[in-house]
Every structure is written in structure tokens, then in C-alpha cells.
Amino acid sequence: MVGSLANAAQIQNGVMDAPGLGPIHYAAGAVTVWNETVGGWLRKLPTNRSNPYPAPDTENDIAHGGLRAFDCRNTANPEEIPPTGTGAPSCLLQGPWWFKGKKAYYPRLQPAAR
């Protein structure tokens, strides 16, 4: 919800200096609508492939089968609303990753070196 509102607020941030008129604002965004735009679900939709903690260099996965999900437990949840488009992609599990010699599913705060 917060992300959608922030994106909607920035739509009128485009400014152009029009000859004879001065600065004018224009729409610089597009509203996206899909089945997960609706909020308030008690369980994640089976189409959700979110990952709040992507592993380092995870952008390289885009070219090798797609981004990895944090977990795939939601794929058996009931389909409350039909998916938009061609349906849900396969759920590829990210799993734990290594960072600075430690294996973890998400980054942990550590004291800074002195």
C-alpha cells in the first residue's frame, strides 16, 4: 500500500519549461494493476513471488530462469482472485546465501569494525 501511494504521488513530479508558458507539470508514470494490487489478504496469494532479502548479485538470476522467491510455501494457498496475464511463474526458491563468511537467509546487523 505504501509503495503504491508513493508511486502515485510522484506521477505529477515531471516538469517541463514550455515556451511562452513557463514550467508546466506533466504525468510521468503509469499505474499498474494486477491481482496482487488489492491488499488485505490474510494469506499470501499463490501467485506471489516476493523476496524482501535478495541475495548478493541476484540480478544475474534474471537471465537464468528468473528471480528467486524468499519462500514457496504460499503456492498451495487458495486462489482468492484470478491471476492477471498468463498466470504465475514457477516458484524458484532462493535458499540461504553467503555474505562475509556467514550463511544466512537474510542479512543480520553486525557491529561496525573499529
C-alpha positions as MATLAB code, in Angstrom:
seq = 'MVGSLANAAQIQNGVMDAPGLGPIHYAAGAVTVWNETVGGWLRKLPTNRSNPYPAPDTENDIAHGGLRAFDCRNTANPEEIPPTGTGAPSCLLQGPWWFKGKKAYYPRLQPAAR';
ca = [
       0.000    0.000    0.000;
       2.753    2.457    0.947;
       4.673    1.770   -2.257;
       1.580    2.303   -4.396;
       0.814    5.618   -2.708;
       4.409    6.795   -3.079;
       4.372    5.904   -6.770;
       1.052    7.669   -7.295;
       2.338   10.789   -5.530;
       5.326   11.119   -7.865;
       3.258   10.993  -11.073;
       2.912   14.796  -11.263;
       6.602   15.451  -10.485;
       7.512   15.831  -14.164;
       8.198   19.478  -15.019;
       8.844   20.957  -18.463;
       9.719   24.546  -19.365;
       7.163   25.325  -22.056;
       7.996   28.320  -24.303;
       5.652   31.183  -23.545;
       4.022   29.341  -20.611;
       6.856   28.674  -18.192;
       7.102   25.495  -16.123;
       4.230   23.031  -16.529;
       3.686   19.707  -14.777;
       3.018   16.529  -16.699;
       2.231   12.931  -15.787;
       5.392   10.839  -15.669;
       4.158    7.440  -14.601;
       1.802    4.612  -15.205;
      -0.490    2.855  -12.769;
      -0.026   -0.897  -12.715;
      -2.928   -3.147  -11.868;
      -2.736   -6.877  -11.240;
      -4.281   -9.357   -8.834;
      -1.768   -8.547   -6.063;
      -2.544   -4.810   -6.146;
      -5.576   -5.484   -3.936;
      -4.492   -5.525   -0.275;
      -5.823   -7.014    2.920;
      -5.291  -10.714    2.231;
      -4.973  -12.981    5.271;
      -2.530  -15.237    3.371;
      -0.142  -14.550    0.529;
      -1.698  -15.229   -2.852;
      -0.393  -18.342   -4.642;
       0.982  -16.094   -7.409;
       3.206  -14.063   -5.046;
       6.961  -14.466   -5.634;
       8.262  -11.723   -3.345;
      11.729  -11.643   -1.844;
      12.480   -8.896    0.685;
      16.058  -10.191    1.137;
      17.573  -10.861   -2.282;
      20.998  -12.491   -2.232;
      24.036  -10.519   -3.413;
      24.272  -10.446   -7.238;
      20.693  -11.727   -7.530;
      20.112   -9.514  -10.579;
      22.119  -12.081  -12.550;
      19.284  -14.605  -11.991;
      17.035  -12.640  -14.360;
      18.885  -14.118  -17.338;
      18.944  -17.624  -15.808;
      15.323  -18.579  -15.151;
      14.118  -15.521  -13.261;
      14.401  -14.019   -9.801;
      14.217  -16.320   -6.788;
      11.447  -16.152   -4.163;
      12.163  -15.960   -0.426;
       9.920  -18.988    0.120;
       7.383  -21.002   -1.872;
       5.015  -22.066    0.943;
       2.246  -19.867   -0.467;
       1.924  -21.719   -3.806;
      -0.679  -24.102   -2.315;
      -2.822  -21.271   -0.887;
      -6.308  -20.851   -2.362;
      -6.596  -18.602   -5.388;
      -8.804  -15.829   -3.978;
      -8.649  -13.753   -7.147;
      -7.613  -14.958  -10.624;
      -4.066  -14.068  -11.698;
      -3.564  -11.320  -14.241;
      -1.864  -12.090  -17.534;
      -0.532  -15.554  -18.222;
      -0.565  -16.709  -14.601;
       2.116  -17.238  -12.007;
       5.694  -18.106  -12.909;
       7.349  -21.163  -11.399;
       8.410  -20.610   -7.814;
      12.203  -20.754   -7.719;
      13.452  -20.848   -4.133;
      16.429  -18.651   -3.305;
      17.621  -20.509   -0.214;
      20.428  -19.317    2.060;
      23.385  -17.340    0.741;
      26.888  -16.444    1.883;
      27.979  -12.937    2.857;
      31.258  -12.077    4.577;
      31.827  -15.704    5.513;
      28.377  -16.303    7.042;
      25.489  -18.323    5.615;
      22.030  -16.783    6.141;
      18.536  -16.353    4.687;
      18.554  -12.619    5.441;
      21.195  -10.051    6.441;
      21.855   -9.557   10.140;
      23.084   -6.358   11.699;
      26.628   -6.601   12.980;
      28.793   -4.103   14.832;
      30.966   -1.996   12.551;
      34.682   -2.634   12.566;
      36.617   -0.086   14.613;
];
